Every structure is written in structure tokens, then in C-alpha cells.
Amino acid sequence: MLKAQSDTGKIREVGLGFSNLSSFNIAYQWGTPKTLYGFSVTSISFSAPSGSSNSLVNDTSGMGRSTSNGTSVSFNLAFYTIKAKKLSPKLDFLHGVILGIGFNYTQNSGSEYVYNGIALTSSSTHEDKTYS
């Protein structure tokens, strides 16, 4: 977390995290050293079709190729409160509540099968939406 604090006892923090080039999170916290409130948008990820994915299919009568494209988007939004209970001068026990909602969307489309140089095309689209 990047911290922007002063000595007034008030805390304001902004955080930005990355787990890879297409997934990141953003968080904001405010409060006092004993009680923090915050919200975060986590697990933001996006995957767009970059051409196609090819896989060779080997069956008993020859070689074939299957091609497909896909897109996915997901994120989670959370609100939380954290309370600190002093156990020793350098140790706090943190406890709190996290309330959140999540969304995931996936779409796979367009598959083609090429067998022994003959293009056999089948088009299909599958969408999946998940809320949690």
C-alpha cells in the first residue's frame, strides 16, 4: 500500500497491486490506527482474443486442427472494516468484517475443424455469467 499519512491520527491509504499484466487491484482505506474502513476492487482481469488458439487433433484416420476464440472479464468489489486490539507495544490483533460481490463473464466462440486439408466449419458461441 502506498501511504499518505500525517501525524494527526487519521489514516488515508491508496493501494494498487498487480499479479500479472492483465490482473490488478485497487484499494482505499481511511480511519484511525484503531479502526480502519475501506473498499477495494480486486481480481480485475481482462482477456481478449488475440487471434486464435490452435490445437492438433489426432484421430484414427488422419490429422486435424481445431481453432477457437475467447474473451473473459472478472472483478470483485469489497467493503471492509478492520479493528485493532493492542496485545503488546509492538503487536496488534486485527479483526473485522468483509462484505463483497463478484462478477465473472466468459465468452467462447467460433471453432473450426480442418481435416486432411478439407475445412469443416462449425460455429458456436457459449456465454457464462457468474455473480457471487
KOLLO-17526 format. One record per residue (C-alpha): residue number from 1; residue in three letters; x, y, z. Coordinates in Angstrom, 2 decimals, padded with zeros to 5 digits. Layout:
% KOLLO-17526
<site><seq>NUM</seq><type>ala</type><east>X</east><north>Y</north><up>Z</up></site>
...
This chain:
% KOLLO-17526
<site><seq>1</seq><type>met</type><east>000.00</east><north>000.00</north><up>000.00</up></site>
<site><seq>2</seq><type>leu</type><east>001.13</east><north>003.50</north><up>-000.77</up></site>
<site><seq>3</seq><type>lys</type><east>000.63</east><north>005.61</north><up>002.33</up></site>
<site><seq>4</seq><type>ala</type><east>-000.33</east><north>009.27</north><up>002.51</up></site>
<site><seq>5</seq><type>gln</type><east>-000.50</east><north>009.94</north><up>006.25</up></site>
<site><seq>6</seq><type>ser</type><east>000.08</east><north>012.78</north><up>008.65</up></site>
<site><seq>7</seq><type>asp</type><east>000.65</east><north>012.86</north><up>012.40</up></site>
<site><seq>8</seq><type>thr</type><east>-002.99</east><north>013.79</north><up>013.16</up></site>
<site><seq>9</seq><type>gly</type><east>-004.00</east><north>010.18</north><up>013.91</up></site>
<site><seq>10</seq><type>lys</type><east>-006.07</east><north>009.99</north><up>010.74</up></site>
<site><seq>11</seq><type>ile</type><east>-005.13</east><north>007.37</north><up>008.17</up></site>
<site><seq>12</seq><type>arg</type><east>-005.74</east><north>007.55</north><up>004.42</up></site>
<site><seq>13</seq><type>glu</type><east>-004.17</east><north>004.90</north><up>002.20</up></site>
<site><seq>14</seq><type>val</type><east>-004.39</east><north>004.15</north><up>-001.51</up></site>
<site><seq>15</seq><type>gly</type><east>-003.09</east><north>000.89</north><up>-002.90</up></site>
<site><seq>16</seq><type>leu</type><east>-002.52</east><north>-000.57</north><up>-006.34</up></site>
<site><seq>17</seq><type>gly</type><east>-001.43</east><north>-004.17</north><up>-006.85</up></site>
<site><seq>18</seq><type>phe</type><east>-000.55</east><north>-006.37</north><up>-009.81</up></site>
<site><seq>19</seq><type>ser</type><east>-000.49</east><north>-010.14</north><up>-010.08</up></site>
<site><seq>20</seq><type>asn</type><east>000.33</east><north>-010.17</north><up>-013.83</up></site>
<site><seq>21</seq><type>leu</type><east>-000.06</east><north>-007.84</north><up>-016.81</up></site>
<site><seq>22</seq><type>ser</type><east>-003.82</east><north>-008.43</north><up>-017.14</up></site>
<site><seq>23</seq><type>ser</type><east>-004.90</east><north>-008.67</north><up>-013.47</up></site>
<site><seq>24</seq><type>phe</type><east>-004.71</east><north>-005.92</north><up>-010.84</up></site>
<site><seq>25</seq><type>asn</type><east>-006.50</east><north>-004.46</north><up>-007.81</up></site>
<site><seq>26</seq><type>ile</type><east>-007.18</east><north>-001.03</north><up>-006.32</up></site>
<site><seq>27</seq><type>ala</type><east>-007.83</east><north>-000.32</north><up>-002.61</up></site>
<site><seq>28</seq><type>tyr</type><east>-008.63</east><north>002.74</north><up>-000.48</up></site>
<site><seq>29</seq><type>gln</type><east>-008.63</east><north>002.81</north><up>003.36</up></site>
<site><seq>30</seq><type>trp</type><east>-009.42</east><north>005.53</north><up>005.86</up></site>
<site><seq>31</seq><type>gly</type><east>-009.87</east><north>005.81</north><up>009.62</up></site>
<site><seq>32</seq><type>thr</type><east>-007.72</east><north>005.83</north><up>012.74</up></site>
<site><seq>33</seq><type>pro</type><east>-004.99</east><north>003.47</north><up>013.98</up></site>
<site><seq>34</seq><type>lys</type><east>-007.68</east><north>001.58</north><up>015.98</up></site>
<site><seq>35</seq><type>thr</type><east>-010.38</east><north>001.33</north><up>013.27</up></site>
<site><seq>36</seq><type>leu</type><east>-009.93</east><north>001.26</north><up>009.50</up></site>
<site><seq>37</seq><type>tyr</type><east>-012.66</east><north>001.30</north><up>006.85</up></site>
<site><seq>38</seq><type>gly</type><east>-012.02</east><north>000.59</north><up>003.23</up></site>
<site><seq>39</seq><type>phe</type><east>-013.17</east><north>-000.66</north><up>-000.10</up></site>
<site><seq>40</seq><type>ser</type><east>-011.34</east><north>-002.49</north><up>-002.83</up></site>
<site><seq>41</seq><type>val</type><east>-011.84</east><north>-003.63</north><up>-006.36</up></site>
<site><seq>42</seq><type>thr</type><east>-009.87</east><north>-006.84</north><up>-006.58</up></site>
<site><seq>43</seq><type>ser</type><east>-009.13</east><north>-009.53</north><up>-009.12</up></site>
<site><seq>44</seq><type>ile</type><east>-009.75</east><north>-007.22</north><up>-012.03</up></site>
<site><seq>45</seq><type>ser</type><east>-008.77</east><north>-009.20</north><up>-015.10</up></site>
<site><seq>46</seq><type>phe</type><east>-009.44</east><north>-008.99</north><up>-018.79</up></site>
<site><seq>47</seq><type>ser</type><east>-008.58</east><north>-011.39</north><up>-021.56</up></site>
<site><seq>48</seq><type>ala</type><east>-009.40</east><north>-010.59</north><up>-025.18</up></site>
<site><seq>49</seq><type>pro</type><east>-008.99</east><north>-012.85</north><up>-028.18</up></site>
<site><seq>50</seq><type>ser</type><east>-005.60</east><north>-012.37</north><up>-029.74</up></site>
<site><seq>51</seq><type>gly</type><east>-006.22</east><north>-014.27</north><up>-032.94</up></site>
<site><seq>52</seq><type>ser</type><east>-006.99</east><north>-017.85</north><up>-032.08</up></site>
<site><seq>53</seq><type>ser</type><east>-005.77</east><north>-020.87</north><up>-030.22</up></site>
<site><seq>54</seq><type>asn</type><east>-004.93</east><north>-023.91</north><up>-032.32</up></site>
<site><seq>55</seq><type>ser</type><east>-004.79</east><north>-027.50</north><up>-031.23</up></site>
<site><seq>56</seq><type>leu</type><east>-003.94</east><north>-030.53</north><up>-033.30</up></site>
<site><seq>57</seq><type>val</type><east>-006.41</east><north>-033.39</north><up>-033.10</up></site>
<site><seq>58</seq><type>asn</type><east>-005.14</east><north>-036.89</north><up>-033.91</up></site>
<site><seq>59</seq><type>asp</type><east>-007.81</east><north>-039.42</north><up>-034.75</up></site>
<site><seq>60</seq><type>thr</type><east>-007.58</east><north>-042.89</north><up>-036.31</up></site>
<site><seq>61</seq><type>ser</type><east>-007.88</east><north>-041.72</north><up>-039.92</up></site>
<site><seq>62</seq><type>gly</type><east>-005.59</east><north>-038.66</north><up>-040.02</up></site>
<site><seq>63</seq><type>met</type><east>-004.63</east><north>-035.29</north><up>-038.53</up></site>
<site><seq>64</seq><type>gly</type><east>-007.00</east><north>-032.39</north><up>-037.92</up></site>
<site><seq>65</seq><type>arg</type><east>-006.88</east><north>-028.87</north><up>-036.43</up></site>
<site><seq>66</seq><type>ser</type><east>-009.38</east><north>-027.13</north><up>-034.14</up></site>
<site><seq>67</seq><type>thr</type><east>-009.46</east><north>-023.31</north><up>-033.70</up></site>
<site><seq>68</seq><type>ser</type><east>-011.34</east><north>-021.20</north><up>-031.10</up></site>
<site><seq>69</seq><type>asn</type><east>-011.50</east><north>-017.64</north><up>-029.71</up></site>
<site><seq>70</seq><type>gly</type><east>-012.48</east><north>-016.47</north><up>-026.23</up></site>
<site><seq>71</seq><type>thr</type><east>-012.98</east><north>-013.37</north><up>-024.06</up></site>
<site><seq>72</seq><type>ser</type><east>-013.23</east><north>-013.10</north><up>-020.28</up></site>
<site><seq>73</seq><type>val</type><east>-013.74</east><north>-010.29</north><up>-017.74</up></site>
<site><seq>74</seq><type>ser</type><east>-013.90</east><north>-010.61</north><up>-013.94</up></site>
<site><seq>75</seq><type>phe</type><east>-013.83</east><north>-008.42</north><up>-010.84</up></site>
<site><seq>76</seq><type>asn</type><east>-014.73</east><north>-008.39</north><up>-007.14</up></site>
<site><seq>77</seq><type>leu</type><east>-015.84</east><north>-005.36</north><up>-005.11</up></site>
<site><seq>78</seq><type>ala</type><east>-015.47</east><north>-005.44</north><up>-001.32</up></site>
<site><seq>79</seq><type>phe</type><east>-016.17</east><north>-003.13</north><up>001.63</up></site>
<site><seq>80</seq><type>tyr</type><east>-014.44</east><north>-003.89</north><up>004.92</up></site>
<site><seq>81</seq><type>thr</type><east>-013.81</east><north>-002.69</north><up>008.43</up></site>
<site><seq>82</seq><type>ile</type><east>-010.73</east><north>-003.63</north><up>010.46</up></site>
<site><seq>83</seq><type>lys</type><east>-010.32</east><north>-003.11</north><up>014.20</up></site>
<site><seq>84</seq><type>ala</type><east>-007.01</east><north>-003.36</north><up>016.06</up></site>
<site><seq>85</seq><type>lys</type><east>-006.68</east><north>-004.60</north><up>019.63</up></site>
<site><seq>86</seq><type>lys</type><east>-003.31</east><north>-003.91</north><up>021.27</up></site>
<site><seq>87</seq><type>leu</type><east>-001.70</east><north>-007.12</north><up>022.57</up></site>
<site><seq>88</seq><type>ser</type><east>001.72</east><north>-005.62</north><up>023.32</up></site>
<site><seq>89</seq><type>pro</type><east>003.54</east><north>-002.38</north><up>022.45</up></site>
<site><seq>90</seq><type>lys</type><east>004.60</east><north>-003.84</north><up>019.08</up></site>
<site><seq>91</seq><type>leu</type><east>001.81</east><north>-006.35</north><up>018.39</up></site>
<site><seq>92</seq><type>asp</type><east>-001.84</east><north>-005.79</north><up>017.41</up></site>
<site><seq>93</seq><type>phe</type><east>-004.61</east><north>-008.32</north><up>016.86</up></site>
<site><seq>94</seq><type>leu</type><east>-006.63</east><north>-007.36</north><up>013.76</up></site>
<site><seq>95</seq><type>his</type><east>-010.24</east><north>-008.47</north><up>013.28</up></site>
<site><seq>96</seq><type>gly</type><east>-013.09</east><north>-007.28</north><up>011.10</up></site>
<site><seq>97</seq><type>val</type><east>-015.76</east><north>-007.90</north><up>008.52</up></site>
<site><seq>98</seq><type>ile</type><east>-015.54</east><north>-008.06</north><up>004.72</up></site>
<site><seq>99</seq><type>leu</type><east>-018.65</east><north>-007.76</north><up>002.53</up></site>
<site><seq>100</seq><type>gly</type><east>-018.24</east><north>-008.24</north><up>-001.20</up></site>
<site><seq>101</seq><type>ile</type><east>-019.74</east><north>-009.05</north><up>-004.56</up></site>
<site><seq>102</seq><type>gly</type><east>-018.10</east><north>-010.63</north><up>-007.59</up></site>
<site><seq>103</seq><type>phe</type><east>-018.78</east><north>-010.91</north><up>-011.30</up></site>
<site><seq>104</seq><type>asn</type><east>-017.25</east><north>-013.16</north><up>-013.96</up></site>
<site><seq>105</seq><type>tyr</type><east>-018.09</east><north>-013.18</north><up>-017.67</up></site>
<site><seq>106</seq><type>thr</type><east>-016.68</east><north>-015.64</north><up>-020.20</up></site>
<site><seq>107</seq><type>gln</type><east>-017.46</east><north>-015.99</north><up>-023.89</up></site>
<site><seq>108</seq><type>asn</type><east>-016.04</east><north>-018.64</north><up>-026.22</up></site>
<site><seq>109</seq><type>ser</type><east>-016.89</east><north>-018.52</north><up>-029.90</up></site>
<site><seq>110</seq><type>gly</type><east>-016.04</east><north>-019.72</north><up>-033.37</up></site>
<site><seq>111</seq><type>ser</type><east>-014.48</east><north>-023.12</north><up>-033.69</up></site>
<site><seq>112</seq><type>glu</type><east>-013.30</east><north>-024.64</north><up>-036.94</up></site>
<site><seq>113</seq><type>tyr</type><east>-012.10</east><north>-028.12</north><up>-037.76</up></site>
<site><seq>114</seq><type>val</type><east>-009.74</east><north>-028.78</north><up>-040.67</up></site>
<site><seq>115</seq><type>tyr</type><east>-009.28</east><north>-032.44</north><up>-041.59</up></site>
<site><seq>116</seq><type>asn</type><east>-006.82</east><north>-033.62</north><up>-044.27</up></site>
<site><seq>117</seq><type>gly</type><east>-006.89</east><north>-030.19</north><up>-045.95</up></site>
<site><seq>118</seq><type>ile</type><east>-010.71</east><north>-030.02</north><up>-046.05</up></site>
<site><seq>119</seq><type>ala</type><east>-012.24</east><north>-027.25</north><up>-043.90</up></site>
<site><seq>120</seq><type>leu</type><east>-015.21</east><north>-028.47</north><up>-041.90</up></site>
<site><seq>121</seq><type>thr</type><east>-016.58</east><north>-025.43</north><up>-040.06</up></site>
<site><seq>122</seq><type>ser</type><east>-018.87</east><north>-025.39</north><up>-037.07</up></site>
<site><seq>123</seq><type>ser</type><east>-019.74</east><north>-022.10</north><up>-035.38</up></site>
<site><seq>124</seq><type>ser</type><east>-020.81</east><north>-021.95</north><up>-031.77</up></site>
<site><seq>125</seq><type>thr</type><east>-020.97</east><north>-019.32</north><up>-029.06</up></site>
<site><seq>126</seq><type>his</type><east>-021.02</east><north>-020.02</north><up>-025.33</up></site>
<site><seq>127</seq><type>glu</type><east>-021.54</east><north>-017.30</north><up>-022.71</up></site>
<site><seq>128</seq><type>asp</type><east>-021.19</east><north>-017.80</north><up>-018.97</up></site>
<site><seq>129</seq><type>lys</type><east>-022.00</east><north>-015.12</north><up>-016.36</up></site>
<site><seq>130</seq><type>thr</type><east>-021.38</east><north>-015.74</north><up>-012.67</up></site>
<site><seq>131</seq><type>tyr</type><east>-022.33</east><north>-013.48</north><up>-009.75</up></site>
<site><seq>132</seq><type>ser</type><east>-021.11</east><north>-014.19</north><up>-006.24</up></site>
